[in-house]
Amino acid sequence: MKILVPLKRVPDPDTKIRVNADGSGLETDGVKFAINPFDAIALEEALRLRDQVGAAEILVVSIGSADCQEQLRAGLAMGADRAMLVKHDAATDSLAVAKVLAAIYRREQPQLVLMGKQAIDDDANQTGQMLAALLGIGQATFISKLAVAADGSKATCCRETDAGLETVTVALPAIITADLRLNEPRYVTALGIMKAKKKPLEETTPAELGVSAASRTRVLKLTSAPKRKAGIRVKTVDELLQKLREEARVI
């Protein structure tokens, strides 16, 4: 079995995000970057599947600048077998990323694509669905539990919905996107880092893959979220109700 896992380079969830003065983008000076948490969960699930089936090749892919090598090396240190960097310095959107991943899929022919349901920097939550549509294969999104048949013919996925838990079965090959509750990613060990240095990291470009990574989405302006207003203390229930009525009239 071959498993393809895309990894996106995003600001670390614990870092402080600052917007440029002109609103054109984020300040990157002093910002720590990491693997998108949902993608790390997808990679962890791929590693667990490999342990179950006994033989599987895991390919991690990232699209972006040379800085993405850091996240690919981290993926290799976690246990992935190969890495591929699609060098592209310009901005991308979900459709452009899906087109690049579709080209890689056609070249590599994996039995399974495991990816995060969304990236924490833009929260677009579209790439997995677009990729499945471009390839014309099945998909299961937002999964919190995964089981692959012993013969690799299908995957049984549990999804959390507003109505409760939903179980779906999808024939492989398929696109599966991971939710937070799927697993807890492992930590990178010193031994894993040493092994990662010897693992192959291939570099290519969208042009070499025969696709265009041009973005069709244009960001007009970014702004910081407004500061939360200070709360108001009330002494009685009647005073609380009066304040709520006043707020309702203002709205």
Contacts in CASP RR format, 6 or more apart in sequence:
PFRMAT RR
TARGET T0000
AUTHOR 0000-0000-0000
METHOD contacts of the structure
MODEL  1
MKILVPLKRVPDPDTKIRVNADGSGLETDGVKFAINPFDAIALEEALRLR
DQVGAAEILVVSIGSADCQEQLRAGLAMGADRAMLVKHDAATDSLAVAKV
LAAIYRREQPQLVLMGKQAIDDDANQTGQMLAALLGIGQATFISKLAVAA
DGSKATCCRETDAGLETVTVALPAIITADLRLNEPRYVTALGIMKAKKKP
LEETTPAELGVSAASRTRVLKLTSAPKRKAGIRVKTVDELLQKLREEARV
I
1 49 0 8 1.000
1 50 0 8 1.000
1 53 0 8 1.000
1 55 0 8 1.000
1 56 0 8 1.000
1 57 0 8 1.000
1 111 0 8 1.000
1 112 0 8 1.000
1 152 0 8 1.000
2 56 0 8 1.000
2 57 0 8 1.000
2 58 0 8 1.000
2 59 0 8 1.000
2 108 0 8 1.000
2 109 0 8 1.000
2 110 0 8 1.000
2 111 0 8 1.000
2 112 0 8 1.000
3 46 0 8 1.000
3 49 0 8 1.000
3 50 0 8 1.000
3 56 0 8 1.000
3 57 0 8 1.000
3 58 0 8 1.000
3 59 0 8 1.000
3 110 0 8 1.000
3 111 0 8 1.000
3 112 0 8 1.000
3 113 0 8 1.000
3 114 0 8 1.000
4 59 0 8 1.000
4 61 0 8 1.000
4 101 0 8 1.000
4 104 0 8 1.000
4 105 0 8 1.000
4 108 0 8 1.000
4 110 0 8 1.000
4 112 0 8 1.000
4 113 0 8 1.000
4 114 0 8 1.000
5 39 0 8 1.000
5 42 0 8 1.000
5 43 0 8 1.000
5 46 0 8 1.000
5 58 0 8 1.000
5 59 0 8 1.000
5 60 0 8 1.000
5 61 0 8 1.000
5 80 0 8 1.000
5 113 0 8 1.000
5 114 0 8 1.000
5 115 0 8 1.000
6 39 0 8 1.000
6 42 0 8 1.000
6 60 0 8 1.000
6 61 0 8 1.000
6 62 0 8 1.000
6 63 0 8 1.000
6 97 0 8 1.000
6 101 0 8 1.000
6 113 0 8 1.000
6 115 0 8 1.000
6 116 0 8 1.000
6 127 0 8 1.000
7 35 0 8 1.000
7 36 0 8 1.000
7 39 0 8 1.000
7 40 0 8 1.000
7 43 0 8 1.000
7 60 0 8 1.000
7 61 0 8 1.000
7 62 0 8 1.000
7 68 0 8 1.000
7 71 0 8 1.000
7 72 0 8 1.000
7 75 0 8 1.000
8 35 0 8 1.000
8 36 0 8 1.000
8 39 0 8 1.000
8 62 0 8 1.000
8 63 0 8 1.000
8 71 0 8 1.000
8 119 0 8 1.000
8 121 0 8 1.000
9 33 0 8 1.000
9 34 0 8 1.000
9 35 0 8 1.000
9 36 0 8 1.000
9 62 0 8 1.000
9 64 0 8 1.000
9 67 0 8 1.000
9 68 0 8 1.000
9 70 0 8 1.000
9 71 0 8 1.000
10 33 0 8 1.000
10 34 0 8 1.000
10 35 0 8 1.000
10 36 0 8 1.000
10 119 0 8 1.000
10 120 0 8 1.000
10 121 0 8 1.000
11 17 0 8 1.000
11 26 0 8 1.000
11 31 0 8 1.000
11 32 0 8 1.000
11 33 0 8 1.000
11 34 0 8 1.000
11 120 0 8 1.000
11 121 0 8 1.000
12 31 0 8 1.000
12 32 0 8 1.000
12 33 0 8 1.000
12 34 0 8 1.000
13 34 0 8 1.000
13 37 0 8 1.000
13 120 0 8 1.000
14 32 0 8 1.000
15 30 0 8 1.000
15 31 0 8 1.000
15 32 0 8 1.000
16 31 0 8 1.000
17 26 0 8 1.000
17 31 0 8 1.000
18 26 0 8 1.000
18 27 0 8 1.000
18 224 0 8 1.000
19 25 0 8 1.000
19 26 0 8 1.000
19 27 0 8 1.000
19 222 0 8 1.000
19 223 0 8 1.000
19 224 0 8 1.000
20 26 0 8 1.000
20 27 0 8 1.000
20 222 0 8 1.000
23 221 0 8 1.000
23 222 0 8 1.000
23 223 0 8 1.000
24 219 0 8 1.000
24 221 0 8 1.000
24 222 0 8 1.000
25 219 0 8 1.000
25 222 0 8 1.000
26 222 0 8 1.000
33 67 0 8 1.000
33 70 0 8 1.000
33 71 0 8 1.000
34 71 0 8 1.000
34 74 0 8 1.000
35 43 0 8 1.000
35 71 0 8 1.000
35 74 0 8 1.000
35 75 0 8 1.000
36 116 0 8 1.000
36 119 0 8 1.000
36 120 0 8 1.000
36 121 0 8 1.000
37 120 0 8 1.000
37 180 0 8 1.000
37 185 0 8 1.000
38 115 0 8 1.000
38 116 0 8 1.000
38 117 0 8 1.000
38 118 0 8 1.000
38 119 0 8 1.000
38 120 0 8 1.000
38 177 0 8 1.000
38 178 0 8 1.000
38 179 0 8 1.000
38 180 0 8 1.000
39 115 0 8 1.000
39 116 0 8 1.000
39 119 0 8 1.000
40 78 0 8 1.000
40 185 0 8 1.000
41 116 0 8 1.000
41 178 0 8 1.000
41 179 0 8 1.000
41 180 0 8 1.000
41 182 0 8 1.000
41 183 0 8 1.000
41 185 0 8 1.000
42 114 0 8 1.000
42 115 0 8 1.000
42 116 0 8 1.000
42 176 0 8 1.000
42 177 0 8 1.000
42 178 0 8 1.000
42 182 0 8 1.000
43 58 0 8 1.000
43 60 0 8 1.000
43 75 0 8 1.000
43 78 0 8 1.000
43 80 0 8 1.000
43 114 0 8 1.000
43 185 0 8 1.000
44 78 0 8 1.000
44 182 0 8 1.000
44 183 0 8 1.000
44 184 0 8 1.000
44 185 0 8 1.000
44 186 0 8 1.000
45 114 0 8 1.000
45 146 0 8 1.000
45 178 0 8 1.000
45 182 0 8 1.000
45 183 0 8 1.000
46 56 0 8 1.000
46 58 0 8 1.000
46 80 0 8 1.000
46 112 0 8 1.000
46 114 0 8 1.000
47 58 0 8 1.000
47 78 0 8 1.000
47 79 0 8 1.000
47 80 0 8 1.000
47 186 0 8 1.000
48 183 0 8 1.000
49 56 0 8 1.000
49 112 0 8 1.000
49 146 0 8 1.000
49 148 0 8 1.000
50 56 0 8 1.000
50 58 0 8 1.000
52 148 0 8 1.000
53 148 0 8 1.000
53 150 0 8 1.000
53 152 0 8 1.000
57 81 0 8 1.000
57 82 0 8 1.000
58 79 0 8 1.000
58 80 0 8 1.000
58 81 0 8 1.000
58 82 0 8 1.000
59 80 0 8 1.000
59 81 0 8 1.000
59 82 0 8 1.000
59 83 0 8 1.000
59 84 0 8 1.000
59 108 0 8 1.000
59 110 0 8 1.000
60 72 0 8 1.000
60 75 0 8 1.000
60 76 0 8 1.000
60 80 0 8 1.000
60 82 0 8 1.000
60 83 0 8 1.000
60 84 0 8 1.000
61 83 0 8 1.000
61 84 0 8 1.000
61 85 0 8 1.000
61 86 0 8 1.000
61 101 0 8 1.000
61 104 0 8 1.000
62 68 0 8 1.000
62 71 0 8 1.000
62 72 0 8 1.000
62 83 0 8 1.000
62 84 0 8 1.000
62 85 0 8 1.000
62 86 0 8 1.000
63 85 0 8 1.000
63 86 0 8 1.000
63 88 0 8 1.000
63 92 0 8 1.000
63 97 0 8 1.000
63 100 0 8 1.000
63 101 0 8 1.000
63 213 0 8 1.000
64 85 0 8 1.000
64 86 0 8 1.000
64 87 0 8 1.000
64 88 0 8 1.000
64 89 0 8 1.000
64 92 0 8 1.000
65 87 0 8 1.000
65 88 0 8 1.000
65 89 0 8 1.000
66 85 0 8 1.000
66 87 0 8 1.000
68 85 0 8 1.000
69 85 0 8 1.000
69 201 0 8 1.000
72 83 0 8 1.000
72 84 0 8 1.000
72 85 0 8 1.000
72 201 0 8 1.000
73 83 0 8 1.000
73 193 0 8 1.000
73 196 0 8 1.000
73 197 0 8 1.000
73 201 0 8 1.000
74 188 0 8 1.000
74 196 0 8 1.000
75 83 0 8 1.000
75 188 0 8 1.000
75 196 0 8 1.000
76 82 0 8 1.000
76 83 0 8 1.000
76 195 0 8 1.000
76 196 0 8 1.000
76 199 0 8 1.000
76 201 0 8 1.000
77 188 0 8 1.000
77 189 0 8 1.000
77 192 0 8 1.000
77 193 0 8 1.000
77 195 0 8 1.000
77 196 0 8 1.000
78 185 0 8 1.000
78 186 0 8 1.000
78 188 0 8 1.000
78 192 0 8 1.000
79 192 0 8 1.000
79 195 0 8 1.000
79 196 0 8 1.000
80 199 0 8 1.000
81 199 0 8 1.000
82 199 0 8 1.000
82 200 0 8 1.000
82 201 0 8 1.000
82 202 0 8 1.000
83 199 0 8 1.000
83 200 0 8 1.000
83 201 0 8 1.000
83 202 0 8 1.000
84 104 0 8 1.000
84 201 0 8 1.000
84 202 0 8 1.000
84 203 0 8 1.000
84 204 0 8 1.000
85 201 0 8 1.000
85 202 0 8 1.000
85 203 0 8 1.000
85 204 0 8 1.000
86 100 0 8 1.000
86 104 0 8 1.000
86 204 0 8 1.000
86 205 0 8 1.000
86 206 0 8 1.000
86 209 0 8 1.000
86 213 0 8 1.000
87 203 0 8 1.000
87 204 0 8 1.000
87 205 0 8 1.000
88 100 0 8 1.000
88 205 0 8 1.000
88 206 0 8 1.000
88 213 0 8 1.000
90 213 0 8 1.000
90 214 0 8 1.000
90 215 0 8 1.000
91 215 0 8 1.000
91 219 0 8 1.000
92 100 0 8 1.000
92 213 0 8 1.000
92 215 0 8 1.000
93 124 0 8 1.000
93 215 0 8 1.000
93 216 0 8 1.000
93 217 0 8 1.000
94 124 0 8 1.000
94 126 0 8 1.000
94 127 0 8 1.000
94 130 0 8 1.000
94 217 0 8 1.000
95 126 0 8 1.000
95 130 0 8 1.000
95 216 0 8 1.000
96 212 0 8 1.000
96 213 0 8 1.000
96 214 0 8 1.000
96 215 0 8 1.000
96 216 0 8 1.000
97 127 0 8 1.000
97 213 0 8 1.000
98 126 0 8 1.000
98 127 0 8 1.000
98 128 0 8 1.000
98 130 0 8 1.000
98 131 0 8 1.000
98 134 0 8 1.000
99 134 0 8 1.000
99 211 0 8 1.000
99 212 0 8 1.000
99 213 0 8 1.000
100 206 0 8 1.000
100 209 0 8 1.000
100 211 0 8 1.000
100 213 0 8 1.000
101 113 0 8 1.000
101 127 0 8 1.000
101 131 0 8 1.000
102 131 0 8 1.000
102 134 0 8 1.000
102 135 0 8 1.000
102 211 0 8 1.000
103 206 0 8 1.000
103 209 0 8 1.000
103 210 0 8 1.000
103 211 0 8 1.000
104 209 0 8 1.000
105 113 0 8 1.000
105 131 0 8 1.000
105 135 0 8 1.000
106 135 0 8 1.000
107 209 0 8 1.000
110 173 0 8 1.000
111 152 0 8 1.000
111 172 0 8 1.000
111 173 0 8 1.000
112 148 0 8 1.000
112 155 0 8 1.000
112 172 0 8 1.000
112 173 0 8 1.000
112 174 0 8 1.000
112 176 0 8 1.000
113 128 0 8 1.000
113 131 0 8 1.000
113 173 0 8 1.000
113 174 0 8 1.000
113 175 0 8 1.000
113 176 0 8 1.000
114 176 0 8 1.000
114 178 0 8 1.000
115 127 0 8 1.000
115 128 0 8 1.000
115 131 0 8 1.000
115 175 0 8 1.000
115 176 0 8 1.000
115 177 0 8 1.000
115 178 0 8 1.000
116 177 0 8 1.000
116 178 0 8 1.000
117 125 0 8 1.000
117 141 0 8 1.000
117 142 0 8 1.000
117 177 0 8 1.000
117 178 0 8 1.000
117 179 0 8 1.000
118 124 0 8 1.000
118 125 0 8 1.000
118 177 0 8 1.000
128 139 0 8 1.000
128 141 0 8 1.000
128 175 0 8 1.000
128 177 0 8 1.000
129 139 0 8 1.000
129 141 0 8 1.000
129 175 0 8 1.000
131 175 0 8 1.000
132 138 0 8 1.000
132 139 0 8 1.000
132 174 0 8 1.000
132 175 0 8 1.000
135 175 0 8 1.000
137 173 0 8 1.000
137 174 0 8 1.000
137 175 0 8 1.000
138 170 0 8 1.000
138 171 0 8 1.000
138 174 0 8 1.000
138 175 0 8 1.000
139 170 0 8 1.000
139 174 0 8 1.000
139 175 0 8 1.000
139 176 0 8 1.000
139 177 0 8 1.000
140 155 0 8 1.000
140 157 0 8 1.000
140 159 0 8 1.000
140 168 0 8 1.000
140 170 0 8 1.000
140 174 0 8 1.000
140 175 0 8 1.000
140 176 0 8 1.000
140 177 0 8 1.000
141 159 0 8 1.000
141 176 0 8 1.000
141 177 0 8 1.000
142 159 0 8 1.000
142 160 0 8 1.000
142 177 0 8 1.000
142 179 0 8 1.000
143 157 0 8 1.000
143 158 0 8 1.000
143 159 0 8 1.000
143 176 0 8 1.000
143 177 0 8 1.000
143 178 0 8 1.000
143 179 0 8 1.000
143 182 0 8 1.000
144 158 0 8 1.000
144 159 0 8 1.000
144 160 0 8 1.000
144 165 0 8 1.000
144 179 0 8 1.000
144 181 0 8 1.000
144 182 0 8 1.000
145 157 0 8 1.000
145 158 0 8 1.000
145 182 0 8 1.000
146 155 0 8 1.000
146 156 0 8 1.000
146 157 0 8 1.000
146 158 0 8 1.000
146 176 0 8 1.000
146 182 0 8 1.000
147 155 0 8 1.000
147 156 0 8 1.000
147 157 0 8 1.000
148 154 0 8 1.000
148 155 0 8 1.000
148 156 0 8 1.000
148 172 0 8 1.000
149 155 0 8 1.000
149 156 0 8 1.000
152 172 0 8 1.000
153 171 0 8 1.000
153 172 0 8 1.000
154 169 0 8 1.000
154 170 0 8 1.000
154 171 0 8 1.000
154 172 0 8 1.000
155 169 0 8 1.000
155 170 0 8 1.000
155 172 0 8 1.000
155 174 0 8 1.000
155 176 0 8 1.000
156 167 0 8 1.000
156 168 0 8 1.000
156 169 0 8 1.000
157 167 0 8 1.000
157 168 0 8 1.000
157 169 0 8 1.000
157 170 0 8 1.000
157 176 0 8 1.000
158 165 0 8 1.000
158 166 0 8 1.000
158 167 0 8 1.000
159 165 0 8 1.000
159 166 0 8 1.000
159 167 0 8 1.000
159 168 0 8 1.000
159 179 0 8 1.000
160 166 0 8 1.000
160 179 0 8 1.000
160 181 0 8 1.000
170 176 0 8 1.000
206 212 0 8 1.000
206 213 0 8 1.000
232 243 0 8 1.000
234 240 0 8 1.000
234 243 0 8 1.000
END
